[in-house]
Amino acid sequence: MSIWSIRAGKPAGAVQHALSIGYRLIDTAKLYDNEGDVSRAVRESSVPRSDIFVTTKLWNSDHGYDKAIKAFHHGLETLQLDYIDLYLIHWPVEGLRRETWRALETVLEEGKCRAIGVSNYTIPHLQDLLDTARIVPAVNQVEFSPFLYQKELLEFCRDQRIQLEAYSPLTRGKKLSNEIIRTIAAKYAKTAAQIMIRWALQHELVVIPKSSHPDRIWENADIFDFSISEEDMVTLDGLNENFRVSWNPTGIH
């Protein structure tokens, strides 16, 4: 579950509700300014800490070896946790990516972080990183939906054993009224959102939809009692139009 843009006291309640109904992955970032809310929700939850997977991210102003290490420890302090499950480079800042990745390798080896990865990395960004990395990123978190079906990136990450993770899988609601999506949803007696999440899961992505509404949090999780047919998956794949609702990292060198 992503808690991007959930503010004004809502993050803790949304996270607590999500954990109570079975969510276990919580995705935050320094940029979101709600790491403290995540901390409170996790600490107050009846779910054991060992069962909760917390992701946070390094922001652009903290790139560089020394700054990245300092930012990681500041994030750990803000979260008030003994460790972070996954720490990501939020954005492929030009000129500093390699030394920043070296810093993440260091914090991983220190034992306060269980996995490290990247976000918004294209194939060229990953190739540049892999040229010098000692540790392959565990995750690449990118925008991904039937309308932004990044097939080549998905295949590259599979070949490199990097798990692709999808943010904005519901296009921030902008494509939920698409006629093809709605027709397929009616066929399975599911909602358009459930079809889009299930499509991503069947492509073996980790999916982190965002909502602060209890009914939608539940709806987004109610996708394990059906499978989309191969024929319908092909139809959904064909919806790709390189449609983005967030940043476009393709121009960063």
C-alpha positions, 0 to 999 in steps of 0.5 A: 500500500502506498501512502503518497499524498495522504496527509492531514492526519490520515496516514496513520489511520489508513495504515492501521486499517490496511494492516487490520485487513491483511495488508503487510507492505507499507510504502512511504518516502521522505518526500511524502512527509508522513514517515512519522505517521507510518511509524506510529501506525506500525508501532500501535498495530497488533500485527508483529513488526516482523510481519510488516514490510516498510519501504521508504526512499532517499530524496534527490537533495540527499544524493552523494555518498555521505549525504545518502548515509546521513539521510538513511539514518535520519529516516530510520530515526524518523520512523523509530524502527530498528530497521527498514525493510527496503530503502530505495533511491527515489529518482535517478539524479544525474551524475550522483547515482553511482556514489549514492548506490555505493552508500546504499550498499554500505547501509545494507551491509551495516544491517539496518536495512534488509534490502535496497533498490531504486525507483523510476529507473529506466533500462539505461539507468539500470545498465549504468548502475549494474556496470559498477554495483556490487549488489544488484537492486532488489526492486525497481519501483516504477509507474506501471498500468495497462496504459503504461505497459513497460514490457521491455523494462519488465523483461529486463528486470526479470533477466537481472532478477530485479523485482518490478514494483508498480506505483499508480497502478490505477492511473490515479483514477483517470482510466477507471472509466475506460470501456474495455476495462469496464467490460472486462470487469463486468465479465468477472463481477469485479470493479475496474480497479480490481481488474487493473490490480489483478492484471499487474499481479498476473504480470508478477509485479508487486502492486502498491495502490494508494487510498485513504478510504476504508472501502477502497482499501478493502476493494483493492485487496479483494483480488485473490479469488479470480484470475484474468484469462490469457485472452483478456490479459492480451486485450489489457496489454493492448491498452498501452499508450505510454500514459503517465500520471507521474514523473517521466524519467526517460529524459534523465541521462 
